[in-house]
């Protein structure tokens, strides 16, 4: 077997995307975050006056699913951590926002200032002010 065929098969295997048992792929998680958070946020920022003294919105945003795979919260629900990168001028700011998404029910949460809030609360649409979501369950040992 040639080295190139081994490298090709390894590349295909590693590049096939991240899919976990019972959890959507990275692309589907990204689409969930874009629909629940980024599109409504861009719409809200687009309605702002050009003459506002508030900082201009970023030129672009992208979602990255963070490494480590899915976690389970204390209630046994599966969630995936993500980060949103923002581009202002020519430079990308990594992890401008971080949070988690629950693929089973489509819930998205944002971690800001040590508090976790739902995407709806972040966008000013109501909902619980803070929550305990996005916290991985701790495993206790019997040693």
ChimeraX attribute file (.defattr): number of C-alpha atoms within 10 A of each C-alpha:
attribute: neighborCount
match mode: 1-to-1
recipient: residues
	/A:1	5
	/A:2	6
	/A:3	7
	/A:4	9
	/A:5	10
	/A:6	11
	/A:7	11
	/A:8	11
	/A:9	11
	/A:10	11
	/A:11	11
	/A:12	11
	/A:13	10
	/A:14	10
	/A:15	9
	/A:16	8
	/A:17	11
	/A:18	14
	/A:19	13
	/A:20	11
	/A:21	7
	/A:22	10
	/A:23	18
	/A:24	16
	/A:25	15
	/A:26	20
	/A:27	15
	/A:28	12
	/A:29	24
	/A:30	21
	/A:31	13
	/A:32	19
	/A:33	29
	/A:34	19
	/A:35	14
	/A:36	20
	/A:37	19
	/A:38	20
	/A:39	12
	/A:40	15
	/A:41	16
	/A:42	15
	/A:43	10
	/A:44	12
	/A:45	13
	/A:46	12
	/A:47	8
	/A:48	12
	/A:49	9
	/A:50	9
	/A:51	6
	/A:52	8
	/A:53	7
	/A:54	9
	/A:55	6
	/A:56	12
	/A:57	15
	/A:58	15
	/A:59	11
	/A:60	12
	/A:61	18
	/A:62	16
	/A:63	22
	/A:64	18
	/A:65	23
	/A:66	15
	/A:67	10
	/A:68	8
	/A:69	14
	/A:70	24
	/A:71	18
	/A:72	16
	/A:73	16
	/A:74	15
	/A:75	10
	/A:76	10
	/A:77	17
	/A:78	19
	/A:79	25
	/A:80	23
	/A:81	22
	/A:82	24
	/A:83	21
	/A:84	20
	/A:85	19
	/A:86	20
	/A:87	16
	/A:88	14
	/A:89	9
	/A:90	7
	/A:91	8
	/A:92	16
	/A:93	14
	/A:94	15
	/A:95	15
	/A:96	13
	/A:97	15
	/A:98	20
	/A:99	25
	/A:100	26
	/A:101	27
	/A:102	23
	/A:103	21
	/A:104	12
	/A:105	9
	/A:106	13
	/A:107	17
	/A:108	27
	/A:109	27
	/A:110	25
	/A:111	20
	/A:112	13
	/A:113	6
	/A:114	6
	/A:115	12
	/A:116	23
	/A:117	22
	/A:118	26
	/A:119	24
	/A:120	19
	/A:121	16
	/A:122	18
	/A:123	14
	/A:124	10
	/A:125	9
	/A:126	11
	/A:127	13
	/A:128	10
	/A:129	12
	/A:130	14
	/A:131	14
	/A:132	12
	/A:133	24
	/A:134	25
	/A:135	15
	/A:136	17
	/A:137	13
	/A:138	9
	/A:139	7
	/A:140	6
	/A:141	5
	/A:142	4
	/A:143	3
